[in-house]
Amino acid sequence: MPDQTTDRPTTDVSSRTSSALASEKGKTAIADTVVSKIAGMATREVSGVYNLGGGSARAVGALRERIPGSRTNFSQGVTVEVGERQTAIDVDLVAEFGVALADLAAGVRRNVIGSVERMTGLEVTEVNITVHDVHLENEDDDDEQSTSRVE
């Protein structure tokens, strides 16, 4: 619709505003897998995180890692919802025994938000963390040292 004082077309205010991902020169779309990998790597960097994912995700991940030539799934245990300007992230993890879980969650949340916002330009609206288990040092040893009852 033309502006009555200048007879020039007016533009919608929302189309003139720009963000890191959308400007007058074009849009940048970021795939869910990109955000989930960044969040997964940021979570693994936090001291006290033993592994990512719930029981079934960890079992599949363990099988995948045994396949020669396979790569680690850095987005295991991370679910994201990505919009044009914002993202929400859910992280499932296993904590090391003895770590204060509230402090661990705060550290993971801080690191994930910082990494995702810095690398993508998306605003992180929330990071929900579910601690599925606590890892004990002797849990790995029991599986490897169990003796067979038959020969």
For each residue, the residues with C-beta under 8 A, 3 or more apart:
1: 9 10
2: 6 7 8 9 10
3: 6 7 8 9 10
4: 7
5:
6: 2 3
7: 2 3 4
8: 2 3
9: 1 2 3
10: 1 2 3
11: 15 16
12: 15 16
13: 16 17
14: 17
15: 11 12 24
16: 11 12 13 24
17: 13 14
18: 22 23 24
19: 22 23 85 121
20: 28 121
21: 27 28 29 30 84 85 120 121 122
22: 18 19 26 27 28 84 85
23: 18 19 26 27
24: 15 16 18
25:
26: 22 23
27: 21 22 23 84
28: 20 21 22 121
29: 21 84
30: 21 34 35 82 120 122
31: 34 35 82
32: 35 36 80 81 82
33: 36 37 75
34: 30 31 37 38 120
35: 30 31 32 38 39 80 82 87 89 116 120 122
36: 32 33 39 40 75 78 79 80 89
37: 33 34 40 41 74 75 78
38: 34 35 41 42 115 116 119 120
39: 35 36 42 43 75 78 80 89 91 112 115 116 127
40: 36 37 43 44 52 74 75 76 77 78
41: 37 38 44 45 74 115
42: 38 39 45 46 108 111 112 114 115 116
43: 39 40 46 49 52 77 78 91 93 108 111 112
44: 40 41 49 52 74
45: 41 42 111
46: 42 43 49 104 107 108 111
47: 99 107
48: 95 96 99 103 104 107
49: 43 44 46 52 93 94 95 96 104 108
50: 93 94 95 96 135
51: 58 77 93 94 135
52: 40 43 44 49 57 58 76 77 78 91 92 93 94
53: 56 57 58 61 76 77 92 93 94 132
54: 57 58 77 92 130 132
55: 58 59 132 133
56: 53 59 60
57: 52 53 54 60 61 76 77 92
58: 51 52 53 54 55 61 62 76 77 94
59: 55 56 62 63
60: 56 57 63 64
61: 53 57 58 64 65 72 73 76
62: 58 59 65 66
63: 59 60 66 67
64: 60 61 67 70 73
65: 61 62 70 72
66: 62 63 70
67: 63 64 70
68:
69:
70: 64 65 66 67
71:
72: 61 65
73: 61 64 76
74: 37 40 41 44
75: 33 36 37 39 40 78
76: 40 52 53 57 58 61 73
77: 40 43 51 52 53 54 57 58 91 92 93
78: 36 37 39 40 43 52 75 89 90 91 92
79: 36 89 90 92
80: 32 35 36 39 87 88 89 90
81: 32 87 88
82: 30 31 32 35 87 122
83: 86 87 122
84: 21 22 27 29
85: 19 21 22 122 123
86: 83 122 123 124 125
87: 35 80 81 82 83 116 120 122 123 124 125
88: 80 81 124 125 126 127 128
89: 35 36 39 78 79 80 112 116 124 126 127 128
90: 78 79 80 127 128 129 130
91: 39 43 52 77 78 108 112 127 128 129 130
92: 52 53 54 57 77 78 79 129 130 132
93: 43 49 50 51 52 53 77 108 129 130 131 132
94: 49 50 51 52 53 58 131 132 133 134 135
95: 48 49 50 99 101 104 131 133 134 135
96: 48 49 50 99 134 135
97: 134 135 136 137
98:
99: 47 48 95 96 103 104
100: 103 104
101: 95 104 105 131
102: 105 106
103: 48 99 100 106 107
104: 46 48 49 95 99 100 101 107 108 131
105: 101 102 108 109 129 131
106: 102 103 109 110
107: 46 47 48 103 104 110 111
108: 42 43 46 49 91 93 104 105 111 112 127 129
109: 105 106 112 113 127 129
110: 106 107 113 114
111: 42 43 45 46 107 108 114 115
112: 39 42 43 89 91 108 109 115 116 124 127
113: 109 110 116 117 124 127
114: 42 110 111 117 118
115: 38 39 41 42 111 112 118 119
116: 35 38 39 42 87 89 112 113 119 120 122 124
117: 113 114 120 121 122 123 124
118: 114 115
119: 38 115 116
120: 21 30 34 35 38 87 116 117
121: 19 20 21 28 117
122: 21 30 35 82 83 85 86 87 116 117
123: 85 86 87 117
124: 86 87 88 89 112 113 116 117 127
125: 86 87 88
126: 88 89
127: 39 88 89 90 91 108 109 112 113 124
128: 88 89 90 91
129: 90 91 92 93 105 108 109
130: 54 90 91 92 93
131: 93 94 95 101 104 105 134
132: 53 54 55 92 93 94
133: 55 94 95
134: 94 95 96 97 131
135: 50 51 94 95 96 97 139
136: 97 139
137: 97 140 141
138: 141 142
139: 135 136 142 143
140: 137 143 144
141: 137 138 144 145
142: 138 139 145 146
143: 139 140 146
144: 140 141
145: 141 142
146: 142 143
147:
148: 151
149:
150:
151: 148
